[in-house]
């Protein structure tokens, strides 16, 4: 599950979303469920199905990438993925 810090969530107002489309630079996309979590008194937002997305997109755990959120399209774009 991909988690977003409160600062990131506040910056893109994730609290109003139920789902988000995640897309790789080469065009693979999937719509994932957004879920609000509380851990140790902190609010976090998570994308349910992130591991499945990574597997189907051919991304490996531990890689680094740039994430860009497009509020108008409710899309998270993953680019410059490096293992």
C-alpha positions in Angstrom: 0.0 0.0 0.0 1.4 3.4 -0.9 1.1 5.9 1.9 1.2 9.7 1.8 2.2 11.9 4.6 -0.2 14.4 6.1 1.7 17.3 4.6 1.4 15.7 1.1 -2.3 14.8 1.7 -3.1 18.4 2.8 -1.2 19.8 -0.2 -3.4 17.9 -2.7 -6.5 17.6 -0.5 -6.7 13.8 -0.5 -9.4 13.9 2.2 -12.1 14.4 -0.4 -11.1 11.5 -2.7 -12.4 7.9 -2.7 -10.2 6.7 -5.5 -7.2 7.9 -7.6 -6.0 6.8 -11.0 -2.3 6.0 -11.0 -0.4 6.0 -14.3 3.1 5.2 -15.3 5.0 7.3 -17.9 4.6 4.5 -20.5 0.8 4.6 -20.2 -0.1 1.8 -17.8 -2.9 3.0 -15.5 -5.1 1.6 -12.8 -7.7 3.2 -10.5 -7.0 2.5 -6.8 -9.1 3.0 -3.7 -8.1 5.8 -1.3 -8.3 5.0 2.4 -7.8 7.3 5.4 -5.8 5.7 8.2 -4.8 6.7 11.7 -1.5 5.4 13.1 0.1 6.6 16.4 -2.2 9.6 16.3 -1.2 10.6 12.8 -3.6 10.7 9.8 -2.3 9.1 6.6 -3.9 8.4 3.3 -3.2 5.1 1.5 -3.8 3.7 -2.0 -5.3 0.2 -1.6 -4.0 -2.1 -4.3 -0.6 -0.4 -4.7 1.3 -3.7 -4.6 -1.0 -5.1 -7.3 -0.4 -2.0 -9.4 3.3 -2.3 -9.1 3.3 -6.0 -10.1 1.1 -5.4 -13.2 3.0 -2.2 -14.2 6.3 -4.1 -13.9 7.7 -1.9 -11.2 10.0 -3.4 -8.5 9.8 -2.6 -4.8 12.6 -0.4 -3.5 12.8 1.7 -6.7 12.8 5.5 -6.7 10.5 7.6 -8.8 9.0 11.1 -9.2 5.3 11.4 -8.3 3.2 14.2 -9.7 -0.5 14.6 -8.8 -2.9 16.2 -11.3 -5.8 17.5 -9.3 -8.0 18.2 -12.3 -7.7 14.6 -13.6 -7.3 13.0 -10.1 -4.3 11.3 -11.5 -1.0 10.4 -9.9 1.7 10.2 -12.6 4.8 8.0 -11.9 7.9 9.0 -13.9 11.6 8.5 -13.9 11.4 5.1 -12.2 14.8 3.8 -11.2 15.7 0.6 -9.4 
